[in-house]
């Protein structure tokens, strides 16, 4: 879903390398460098949508809410463009000899937007609340590695404790995390949004807090007009290094990418994060040096829901995969803006294996028909692909369906939901008819994140309800490996089993295809495909 805000991608170099033919590129190096210093109090308008849930880090696992969370809060640590960890609010995050106990030491001087200090208790109390089953947080499972999680989040019955025994406050700036089993990559997990702190005022009224959150990040929340806009203001007492270079952000909710693009062209919107497919052939000419085309660690899939696919032989899904002409679709319908996928893992992530699919993502209509027939055929001889209409997916969904109709003789239609919120609600309620469009961008740059968080039977984002004991066991083996390298290797082995079971069909890797207006400069995107809002300057 989600990802780091502070990676060091340099957009200008990418624009020059990937869009050298764009109008104006000879006169503008694409970096958007401001001249004259600009307006430090100017407001930047960014395209977005309506968050699915109230704005709590532990209840947000979709892109519209994440854009807010990642700028209203700062985390213990983040990742650079090479996927390496760097400290943000933490002074250090250190494991003991066997990775079973992690000690977090915080930097002094950080405050929440209400002026209260960020302390070790701010983290420990927030995580204990989020893990408690009574609070029904989408991201509660992220805390299951901590000793005592089962006491606050039992599989059956009521909690037997108010706090996880594995969290201990040592002093105002230090706390320890004791895990149920050693975990070599636990520091990477701490870079996810759910592991943020909460002020004491949160516990007075969590429901009200979700409508007007108080974080510790470079921007403080100002207002939320539902289905219209969210406004953030620069926090002048922010203690981090990534202080906002503008006065604030207005995130504008659009019902479609076309309207957002037209506003960008007229300078009524300052940053667009994705271009509608129909505008991809022209946006470099339209924007010149203000166009961005940049790979990021994200992947697009279509996901079968197993409560409707039942006992279908995975051969059928392998055949469906091989009936899709990824190369032609990405080059024509998507105007070369995406790259065909050959793995469940994005290429920029540690643990990606080129060609991991061993041909299952190759276009081979004859083999596709053979596999579908051997597997007993598509259930009901019909595939429905659910997608959100506000995300620019209609064109490629239709192209995929045309491939399946022509090559497999099945009926295939798109099921457009009006917005991403409605799409997610249908997934959560087990109301998807056949398949849904799955999109994922990194929470942390390891293959673990692209596998376990989507295909473990207990994963919150496993909306396809894939449940395979062997896969769960392989993930557990990876988690108990002694070193990071061994963990990554174990998950690579688990990925090979996923190609036998087919919990999803990888389509292509994501690119940022966006741009900015004449009103702003210094625009770049991070490795998770999000604009780095703090660096944008208003001309």
PyMOL commands that set and color helices and strands:
alter all, ss='L'
color gray80, all
select helices_A, chain A and resi 11-18+57-59+63-72+120-131+133-135+140-143+149-152+186-189+193-195+200-204+206-211+257-265+277-279+283-290+306-309+314-322+326-333+365-374+379-381+389-391+394-408+420-428+447-455+469-479+484-501+533-535
alter helices_A, ss='H'
color red, helices_A
select strands_A, chain A and resi 43-48+77-79+85-87+90-95+101-106+167-171+174-178+219-225+229-234+248-253+271-272+291-304+339-340+382-388+411-417+435-441+505-516+520-521+537-538
alter strands_A, ss='S'
color yellow, strands_A
deselect
rebuild
show_as cartoon
